Amino acid sequence: MTRIIAGSAGSLVLDVPDAGTRPTSDRVRESLFGALEAADALRGAAVLDLYAGSGALALEAVSRGAASADLVEKSPRAASVAQRNAGRVAKAVGADAAVRVHRSSADAFLRATSGTFDLVFLDPPYDVGETELASTLALLVPRLADGADVVIERAARSPEPTLPAGLTSTRSKRYGDTALWWATADGSATG
C-alpha cells in the first residue's frame, strides 16, 4: 500500500499502477522528505516529477506545501492512476496547489515546457540506460531555477548518473536495493 506520509493529505491512500512501475518505498520517501523539509525545499516549490508512475513523490511534496506539481508519465495506465491520485490530493489540500498530469515522455515534456522548477524527481524505469538518463538530465537543466534540487532514484547497483553542466552532485544514499543521488542546479547552464 502506498500512501501520503505527512502534510495536509497525510495518510491518504494512493492507487498504484498494476504493472510497469516501481513505487518508492515509504522508508525511502520518509528519509527523502525529511531531508527536503530540513532544507526548506518544499514550501512554495514548483515540483516536477518525471517518470511519475503513481505520482507519489510529487503528491507528497504538494501535501507538504509545494505550490505546484507537474507529473509526467508516458504509460497511459500509469498516467490515469496518477490523475486519480492527483485529484484526491488536490481535494485534500484545497486550492493551495496546482497539480497537473502530463501523458508524455520525459524528454518530450522537457522539450515542450517553458516552466521553471525548484524541485525535480526522476525515478526512471530500471531499463532506462545511463546514456538516455544523461540526455534527459541535459534537457532538464534549462528548466531549473538556480539552486533547484534534483533527486534521481535508481537501482543501488546502477552507476552514479552522469551529470551535465549546470548540475552539481551533492550527495547520495543507498536504501537496500534503491539509491538516491542528489544534485543542485548551479545556474551555469539554466535558462
Secondary structure, DSSP 8 states (H G I E B T S, - for coil): -EE--SSTTTT-EE---SSS-----HHHHHHHHHHHHHTT-STT-EEEEET-TT-HHHHHHHHTT-SEEEEEE-SHHHHHHHHHHHHHHHHHHGGG-EEEEEES-HHHHHHH----EEEEEE---TTS-HHHHHHHHHHHGGGEEEEEEEEEEEETTS------TTEEEEEEEEETTEEEEEEEE-SSS--
